[in-house]
Amino acid sequence: QVQLVESGGGLVQPGGSLRLSCAASAPISSIDVMGWYRQTPGKQRELVAHIMRGGIENYADSVKGRFIISRDNANDMVYLQMNSLKPGDTAVYYCNARRLRPGQAYLDFWGQGTLVTVSS
């Protein structure tokens, strides 16, 4: 079991920046994939970015060049630096931890979410 707690959401003007933080209850060095997802009312949760245990990063096309995901294994933290924010980035952002299990379905753990609102 992995507990995740997000922080850092809030209201920001278009073009501004925010950094989201995710604190994990387990050593993230043992977790295969750490990621950030977002969801708006009436839509499915979508991947924003994830980072593999080896450091490989992947981003949604809509955030490439604007968002940066990073992990601090020493402190069991994952971050999402969000720059050049747009109103379309408004959503609840969720931290995700994924354990891969060869031959079986992966295990996902989720935080409670943090709201990001981009508006003037």
N, C-alpha and C positions, 0 to 999 in steps of 0.2 A: 504494500500500500504506500502511495506517495501523496502527501498533502501539499497543495500549492496555494500560495496566497499572492494575489496581484496587488499592485499599488501604482500610483502615478497618473491615473486618469484625471480628466477634468475638462474644463472649457478652455478652448484656445481659438484664436483668430485664424482665418485662412492665411497660409504662409508661415505660420508659427511652428514651433517644435514642442514635443513632449517626449519624455522617456518613461516607459513602463518598466516596472520591475516585477520579478516573480521569485518568491522565496520557496524553496523546496524543503520538505522534511526529511528527504533521503539524499545521500550523496549523488549529485547529478552525474558524476563521473561514471556511475554504474548504469545510467539511463541511456538508452540507445538514441533517442531523438527527443529534443526539447523544441517546442514550437509555440507560436502565437496564432490564434484564430480570432475571427471576429464575426459578429452576427448582428443583423438589424431585424426589426420586427417583420415577420412574414417571409423571411428569407432563411435559407440554410446557412449553417455555420460554414465559414470558408477559411481556408488556410491563408495566412498572411506571410508567414516565414517559418522555417524550421532550420535547426542546426543539428547535425549528426554528432555522435560522440567523438568522431575523428576530426570534426571541425568543418565539414562540408556544409555550406549554406544553400538554401533554396528560398526563392521569393516568388510571390504572386506577381504577375506582370504589372498589375496596377500599382505596386509599391516599389518596384525595382528602381534603384537610383535615389530613392527618397528614405527608405527605412533600412535600418541595420540591426540585425540580431546578433547577440553575443552571449557567451556563457562564462561564468566565473566559477570554475569547479572548486576552487579553494573555499568559497563561501556559499556554494550551492545556490547560486543566483543566475537567473537568465534575464536579459534586458532586451527591450525593443526601443531603439532610438528612432523617433519618427520626425522627419523634417519635411518642410514644404507641405504642410498638411492642407487638405482640401475638404470641403464640406462632405464629399463622398466618402471620406474616411470615418465619418461619424458612425459609431457602433459600440457595442459592448465587446471588449477584447478579453479573450480567455487564454490563459497559459495552459499548455498541454505537455504532459510527459508520456512518452510511449516506450513500452518495453516490447521488443520483438522476441517472438518465441518460434524458433524453427519448426515448421510443420503444424503450427497452431495459429489461431488468431492472435493478433497483438493485443496488448493490454493498454488502455488509455486511462489517464488520470487527468482531471480537470480542476482548475481553480474556480472561484465563484464569479469571476469576471470583474472588469473595471470599465466604467463608461468613459468614452472619449467623445466629446462634442466639439465639432469644428464649425464655428459660426461667428459672424461679425455682430 
